[in-house]
C-alpha cells in the first residue's frame, strides 16, 4: 500500500465521518423543540464549528499519513533485519 493510497483512504474516511457528524447535528437541531430563531442561531454556530473542523482535516490527514509511512518503514526495516539474521544462521 503506497503512502498516497493510505492518505486517500484516511481522507475518505475522515470526510465521511465529518459529513455524517454534520448530518446528525443538523437533524438533531432541526428536530429539537425550539423556535425558528433559536434553531437558526444554533445552525449558524454549528456551521461555524464545522468549518473550523474541516480546516483541520487536511493537516490531520498529512500527520496520519506521515505516521503510517514511518511505521511502515520501521516494520520493513525490522523484517529486513530479521530476514538477514535468519540468512546468517542458515
C-alpha positions in Angstrom: 0.0 0.0 0.0 1.5 3.3 -1.0 1.5 6.4 1.2 -0.8 8.1 -1.3 -3.4 5.4 -1.1 -3.2 5.4 2.7 -3.7 9.1 2.7 -6.6 8.9 0.3 -8.3 6.2 2.3 -7.9 8.1 5.5 -9.1 11.3 3.8 -12.2 9.5 2.5 -12.9 8.1 6.0 -12.4 11.4 7.7 -14.5 13.2 5.1 -17.3 10.7 5.5 -17.0 11.0 9.3 -17.3 14.8 9.2 -20.2 14.6 6.8 -22.0 12.1 9.0 -21.4 14.2 12.1 -22.7 17.3 10.3 -25.8 15.5 9.1 -26.5 14.1 12.5 -26.1 17.5 14.1 -28.3 19.1 11.6 -31.1 16.5 12.1 -30.8 16.9 15.9 -31.1 20.7 15.6 -34.0 20.6 13.2 -36.0 18.1 15.2 -35.4 19.8 18.6 -38.3 21.7 20.1 -37.0 25.3 19.6 -38.2 28.4 17.9 -37.1 29.1 14.4 -34.8 31.9 15.6 -33.1 29.7 18.1 -32.7 26.9 15.6 -31.2 29.2 13.0 -28.8 30.6 15.6 -27.7 27.1 16.6 -27.3 26.1 13.0 -25.1 29.1 12.4 -23.0 28.1 15.4 -22.8 24.5 14.3 -21.8 25.5 10.8 -19.0 27.7 12.2 -17.7 24.8 14.3 -17.9 22.5 11.2 -15.9 25.0 9.2 -13.2 25.1 11.8 -13.1 21.3 12.0 -13.0 20.9 8.2 -10.0 23.3 8.1 -8.1 20.9 10.4 -8.8 17.8 8.3 -6.0 18.2 5.7 -3.4 18.7 8.4 -4.7 15.7 10.3 -4.6 13.6 7.2 -1.0 14.6 6.4 0.1 13.8 10.0 -1.7 10.4 10.0 -0.2 9.5 6.6 3.3 10.6 7.8 2.9 8.4 10.9 1.7 5.5 8.8 4.7 5.8 6.4 7.1 6.0 9.3 5.5 2.9 10.9 5.7 1.1 7.6 9.4 2.0 7.2 10.1 0.7 10.8 8.3 -2.5 10.1 10.1 -3.0 6.8 13.5 -2.4 8.4 12.6 -4.8 11.3 11.5 -7.5 8.8 14.6 -6.9 6.7 16.8 -7.3 9.7 15.1 -10.5 10.8 15.5 -12.0 7.3 19.1 -11.0 7.3 19.6 -12.7 10.8 17.8 -15.8 9.5 20.0 -15.9 6.4 23.1 -15.6 8.6 22.1 -18.6 10.8 21.5 -20.9 7.8 
